[in-house]
């Protein structure tokens, strides 16, 4: 299956392993290592969502956790996940994704009429307009929330298993980019107990998509060498596909590790997500920064992307 916008070389993908998936009922092909976002772009799909209120066309704008537009519903039934960011979803064989809050479909969304009356429905207008008679508010609210919603909440019990664990360390490093790798490596050489957390499957952060040099070596070679050394250190633990989402008192950090979300539904066994509660003597935050978009009219339409995402 031809991917019309796929470059002939490059990228963090394995071109020897094609992956078939569906989006809005249509079948596409990507490769192992793709995200849902990169695979859609490779297939020429730029229009992937509607805005939550005015239902304007939306496309992929970033390449990571900061994605505001490309929100999708994954799978169905007990395995459905609402409001997943396409830029974070690892492609797997048989993945099923749909656009959210677009009826009957994204191209012919009935609520797109809101664009034509946007000037009459500014933020908060509904709280002033639909308050009378008071007894009708529950019905008004039901319609308003349906029109302005995102993904659909699951109606079946979650079929997966979730667990938690506890850990202590001397140094907890959040972020597996160049700064995080250097910090973890230095701490590991000192004999400290180290936990390195990164939300991607591969360590390297921004080095995965640039041609920089570190210590006179190509960036990716430096990453591979540092990672190899870290994995040989007995007191260093690397948590990939993990997001540190809470930093509490006394250096308590809560982390969600995704264990099976990259696998087809039929192959998922055991624990899907593991929540770590880590108490550290020292915490190094090396999470990097997000590019900010330039503000101009229609800067959120399909085809408009951040330079780092391109």
N, C-alpha and C positions, 0 to 999 in steps of 0.2 A: 504494500500500500504506500503510495507516494505521499511524502510530507513536503508540501510545496515550498514551505518557508524554512526548511531545515538546512543548516549549513552542511557542507560536505565533510568538514573535519572539525575537530575541537569539541569542547564541552565536557562536562563531568558525567558522561553517559557511556554505557557499554553497547556499542552498535551491533554487537554479535547476538544480543538478546532482545528481540522485539517484544513489545507488550501491547496487547489489545485492550481497549477500554471503551466505554460509552459515555457520551455527554449529551444530555437532553434527547436521549433516544437514538442518537446517531453514533455509529461505530468509527473509532479512530485508532491509529497506531502510534506508539511512541517507543522509547527504549528504556531499558533498565537504567536507573539513575535520574530519569526525568522527574520533575514535579508535574502535577496536573496542569499547572500554569504553563510551564515550558513546552509541554506536549501539545497543548491547545494552540499556542503561538506557532509552533512548528507546522501545525496543520492549517494555518491561516485563519484561525478563529480568534478574533479580537473582541467581538461583542459577546460578553459572557454573563452579564448581570444587568439588573435594573436598580436604580436608586430606591431607597426604602420609602420615600414619601412621594416624590413627583414622578417616579418610575422612568427616569431618564436613562438612556443607554449608558452602560458602564463597561470598562475594559480593565485589563490587568495593568497596574501602574507601578508596582514595586516587585521585589524578588524575595520577600521574606515575611517575617511576623508582622510587619507594619502595614501590610496590604489592607486598604480600606474598601475596595470595590469588589474584587473577585471572590465573593462569598457563595459557597455552594452547599447543597445537601448531598451527603454521601450515603450510598447503599439504601436499603429499605428495611422495613420490619424491625426486628429486634436489634439489628446492626446499624440502623440509621444514625447518622451524625449530622445535626443541623449546624449551619453557619461555620463550616470549615473553610479556611482560607486556601484557595487553590495553590498559592505559592508555597504552602507548607505541606501539602498532601503529596507523599511519595507515590509515584505511579506503581501499580501492581496489576498482574494479569486479572482481567475481568472486573476491574473497578467500575462502579456505576455512580455517576454524578449528575446532578440536575441543578439548573439555576433556581434560585429561591424567589418566592413572592411574585411570580409572573404567570398569569392565567389568561388564556389556555396555554400559552407558551411565550418564550422570551421575545419572539419576533412580533407577535400579535397580542401583546399584553393589553387587556382591557383598561387597566388603570393608567395607561400611558396618557389618557386624556387629561390627567392632572397637570401635565406640562402646559396645556393651553390655558389653564385657569390658575396658574401658580401665583399670580399677583393677588388673587383673591383669597388665598389660603396660606398666609404667612405663618411663621412659627407661633404656636400657642393659640391660633384662632379658634380651634375647636373647643378649648376650655371656656371660651367666652360666648361662643355661638350656640353650643348645644347643651346649655345648662337648664333650659326651660322647655317644656315642663320637667320638673326634676325627676319624675317617675320614669321618663323615657331615657334618662342618661345611660342606664345599663345597656340598652339596645344601641344607642349612639356609639357607646364605647366599643361594643363588639364589632361594629362595622368599621370604625376608625382603626382599631388595632389590626383587623384583618387586612385592611388596605395598606397599612404602613408597617406590616410585619416583615420578618425575614424568614428563617427556616421554620420547618414544622417540628414541633416537639414529638418525641417518640410516643406511641400509644401502646407499644408492647414492652414487656420487661426486658431490660438489657441482658443479652445472652452472655456477655463477657464477665471476666473475673478481675477484680482490682484488689491490690494489697498494699501494705505499708511496711517500712523498715526504719531502723534507727542506726545512726553512725556518728562517730566522733573522729575528728582529725585535727592536725596542727594548723594546716592551711587549706582553705577551700577557695578554689579559683573558679570564678564564673565567667565563662567565655573562652573558646578554644582558638581564637585568632592569634596573631603574632605576639601581642602583649600577654595574653593568657598563657600561651605555650611557654614563653620565656619565663614568666613568673613561676609556673608549675615546675619547669625544668630546674630553675635555680633553687626552689624550695626542696625538690626531690634530691638534688645533689648534696644538700645540707643534712640529709638524713631525716627530714620531717615527714610526717604522715600527711599525704596530699590527696585531695579529691579534686579532679578537674571536671567541670560540667560544661557541656556545649549542646545547643539545641539541634545541631545538624548531625547527620550520620558521619560525615567526614570532618576531621579537624582542619583548621587552616583559616577559617573566617574569610576575610577579604582577599587573602592570598590565593584562594581557589580561582579567582577570576581576574587576576592581574599578572603582570610580567616583572614584578619587582625582584630585587636581589637582597639577600640577607647574608652577611658575613662572606660576601663574594660568591655566593651560590644562588642558583635559581630558587625562587621562593618555595616552590613545591618540593624541591629536593630537601631544602632546609626543614620543611614541615615533616616530611617522611623520616628524616634522621632524628629529629627531636621526639617525634611520636614513638619511634622504635626504642629510643633510650628510656622514655617514660614507662613504656610497657615492660621493660626489663627490671624496673625498680620495684622491689617487693612491697614497699609502703606507699605506692602511688596507684590510685584507682581512677579510671577514666569512665565517666558517664556520658555517653553520646546519646543523641535523640532525647535529651533531657532539658527541661526548662525550669530554672530557678525562679519561682514566682512569689516568694515571700521572704522578707528579711526582718526577723523579729528581734526582740531584746536578747542580749547576751549571746549574740552571734548564732542564733538559731535560724537556719535557712531551710525552707521547704522546697522540694524539687519533685517534679513529675517526670518519670522516665517512661517513655513509650516503647513497649517491648514487642508488640505484634501488629501494630497498625499498618506496617509496611507489607504485610502478608495478605494474600487473598482470603476472603472470609472463610472459605472451606478449610483453610490450613491453620487457622488461628487456634492455638491450644494454650492452656495454662493462663498465666496472668497477662492481661492486656496492658495495664498501666501499674506502675509501682511508685508510690509516694514515699520519698525519702525525707526524714527529719534529721538534719545534720547539725551537730553542735561543733563549732570550730573555734580554735583559739584566735585565728586571724582569718579575715575574709578579704579576698582580692576581687574587686569588680572590674572585669576587663571586657565589658559587653560591647564596646565600640560605640558608634553613633549611626543614626539614620539620616539619610539625605532628606532635605526638606524641599517640597515642590515650589516652583516659581508660581506666583499667583497671577492668573490672567483669565479672561473669559473663556469658559468651556475647557478649562485645563483638566477636567476629569472625564472627558469623553473617550471612547475606545480609540486606541492608537497613540494616546498621549502617555508617555512613560518617563520615569526618572532615569537619568543617565546611568546610574549604577545598576538599575534593573536591565537596561538594554545590554 
